[in-house]
Amino acid sequence: MKYINNEKLDEYLINHSEKEPELLRSLNRETNLKVLQPRMISGAYQGRLLSLISKIINPKKILEIGTFTGYSTLCLAEGLDKNGQIHTIDVNEELYDLQRKYFKKSPFNDNITQHLGNALDIIPKLNQEFDLIFLDADKINYPKYLELLINKLKKGGVLLSDNVLWDGKVLNKISQKDISTKAIVEYNKLLNNKSEMDSVILPIRDGITISRKR
């Protein structure tokens, strides 16, 4: 199968997919105006994918590793069970108030629990299992997250892993200094070899893997 990747196709995909809600459009705009590295935001097209996957699963509990400005959090929350809860973790305290601002504007404020700190320390302390997990945090620790997250995932639950193509660097010869790419390549191999997980990589934006726990 050959994948077509160009700006016209991207525009076509966006124009023929569910439209970005106004609140998320405002958050997208503010992120691009005020936050460093705004390209880290999920964006309209991937955001609608996250929303749809969440709606299909209708999870009672979601775990998100890497909140950034809260865009993906709100997308995932759209599919929550009525009394569901999403736990989202981020280490950057400077973004906390911006996240809080948009969570309060949304209908999901009471469903969102924010955790500030190192996810590797916080995850083991969450004494519960999750129906849906979204990994989009520090890439160098992706391999360390994997076992933690699989253990927190319910049987039949779904793990979404973002940035698994890493700007196509996974195909290139990797410099010893490029620890992020090395970590992504290792993570992809580890996940693909997990006997309890069924996984498929989708070439959407920077690559997203959908995995289901058997």
C-alpha positions in Angstrom: 0.0 0.0 0.0 1.3 3.4 -1.0 0.5 6.4 1.2 0.1 9.8 -0.4 1.4 12.7 1.7 1.0 16.2 0.5 -0.6 19.5 1.6 -3.6 19.2 -0.8 -4.4 15.8 0.6 -4.1 17.1 4.2 -6.5 19.9 3.3 -9.0 17.4 1.7 -8.9 15.1 4.8 -9.6 18.1 7.1 -12.4 19.4 5.0 -14.1 16.0 4.8 -13.8 15.2 8.5 -15.7 16.4 11.5 -15.1 20.1 12.2 -13.1 21.4 15.1 -15.3 22.6 17.9 -15.1 26.3 18.6 -13.6 25.9 22.1 -10.8 23.8 20.7 -10.3 26.2 17.9 -9.7 29.0 20.5 -7.3 26.8 22.4 -5.5 25.9 19.2 -5.2 29.6 18.4 -4.0 30.6 21.9 -1.5 27.8 22.0 0.1 29.0 18.7 0.2 32.6 19.8 1.5 32.1 23.4 3.2 28.8 23.9 6.7 27.6 22.8 6.7 24.7 20.4 3.0 25.0 19.5 3.4 22.1 16.9 3.2 19.8 19.9 -0.6 20.3 20.0 -2.6 17.5 18.6 -4.5 19.8 16.2 -7.9 19.6 14.5 -7.5 16.4 12.4 -5.7 14.3 15.0 -8.0 15.7 17.6 -11.1 14.5 15.8 -9.5 11.1 15.5 -8.8 11.0 19.3 -12.4 12.1 19.9 -13.9 9.4 17.6 -11.8 6.6 19.1 -12.9 7.7 22.6 -16.5 7.8 21.5 -16.3 4.3 20.0 -14.8 3.0 23.3 -17.0 5.1 25.6 -14.4 4.7 28.4 -15.1 5.1 32.0 -11.5 5.9 32.8 -8.8 7.5 30.6 -5.2 8.1 31.3 -3.2 10.7 29.4 0.5 11.1 29.6 1.4 14.6 28.4 -1.2 17.2 28.8 0.6 20.1 27.0 -2.2 22.8 26.7 -5.1 20.4 27.2 -6.2 20.1 23.6 -6.0 16.3 23.4 -7.4 16.0 26.9 -10.6 17.7 25.8 -10.8 15.7 22.6 -10.5 12.4 24.6 -13.1 13.6 27.2 -15.7 13.9 24.4 -16.1 10.1 24.5 -16.2 9.6 28.2 -19.0 7.7 29.9 -21.3 10.2 31.6 -19.6 9.7 35.0 -16.2 8.9 33.5 -12.9 10.3 34.6 -9.8 11.3 32.7 -6.5 11.6 34.5 -3.9 13.7 32.7 -0.3 14.1 33.7 2.2 16.8 32.7 5.5 18.0 34.2 5.3 21.6 33.0 3.7 23.8 35.7 3.8 26.9 33.5 1.0 25.4 31.3 -1.2 24.4 34.3 -3.3 27.6 34.3 -3.9 27.6 30.6 -5.1 24.0 30.8 -7.3 24.9 33.7 -8.8 27.9 31.8 -10.0 25.8 29.0 -11.1 22.8 31.1 -13.3 25.2 33.1 -14.9 26.5 29.9 -15.7 22.9 28.7 -18.5 20.6 29.9 -15.9 18.2 31.1 -14.3 20.2 34.0 -15.6 17.8 36.7 -14.4 14.8 34.7 -10.8 15.9 34.5 -8.1 15.3 37.1 -4.8 17.1 36.5 -1.6 15.7 37.9 1.6 17.8 37.9 4.9 16.1 38.1 7.0 13.2 36.6 4.6 10.6 35.0 7.0 7.8 35.8 6.5 8.6 39.5 2.7 9.3 39.3 1.5 6.3 37.2 2.4 3.6 39.8 0.4 5.6 42.4 -2.8 5.5 40.4 -4.6 2.6 42.0 -6.9 1.8 39.1 -7.1 0.4 35.6 -8.0 2.4 32.4 -10.1 1.7 29.4 -8.1 4.1 27.2 -4.5 5.4 27.5 -2.9 8.1 25.4 0.9 8.4 25.5 2.3 11.7 24.2 5.0 12.8 26.6 8.9 12.9 26.8 10.1 10.6 24.0 13.3 9.4 25.7 11.2 7.7 28.3 8.7 5.9 26.0 10.3 2.5 26.6 10.1 3.0 30.4 6.4 4.0 30.1 5.4 0.9 28.1 5.4 -1.8 30.9 3.8 0.7 33.3 1.0 1.5 31.0 0.3 -2.0 29.9 -0.1 -3.0 33.5 -2.6 -0.1 34.0 -4.6 -1.0 30.9 -7.7 -3.2 31.3 -8.2 -6.3 29.2 -9.7 -5.1 25.9 -8.4 -1.6 26.6 -6.7 0.6 24.0 -3.3 2.3 24.2 -2.7 5.2 21.8 1.0 6.1 21.2 1.8 9.4 19.5 4.8 10.5 17.5 5.9 7.0 16.7 7.3 8.0 13.2 9.2 11.0 14.7 9.4 13.1 11.5 10.5 10.0 9.6 13.7 9.7 11.6 12.8 6.1 12.5 13.8 5.2 8.9 17.2 6.9 9.0 20.6 5.9 10.4 20.5 7.1 14.0 23.2 9.1 15.6 24.4 8.0 19.0 23.5 11.5 20.2 19.9 11.3 19.0 18.5 9.7 22.2 14.9 10.6 21.3 14.9 8.8 18.0 16.6 5.8 19.6 14.0 5.6 22.3 11.1 5.8 19.7 12.6 3.0 17.6 13.1 0.9 20.8 9.5 1.6 21.9 8.1 0.6 18.5 10.0 -2.7 18.6 9.0 -3.5 22.2 5.4 -2.7 21.6 5.3 -4.7 18.3 6.7 -7.7 20.2 4.3 -7.6 23.1 2.3 -10.9 22.8 -0.6 -9.4 24.8 -1.0 -6.4 22.5 -2.4 -6.1 19.0 -0.9 -3.0 17.3 -1.2 -1.0 14.1 0.7 2.1 13.2 -1.3 4.8 11.4 0.7 7.4 9.3 -1.3 10.3 10.6 0.7 13.5 11.3 3.8 12.2 13.1 2.5 8.6 13.4 0.1 7.2 16.0 -0.1 3.5 17.1 -3.4 2.0 18.1 -2.9 -1.1 20.4 -5.5 -3.3 22.0 -4.8 -5.5 25.1 -5.9 -9.0 24.5 
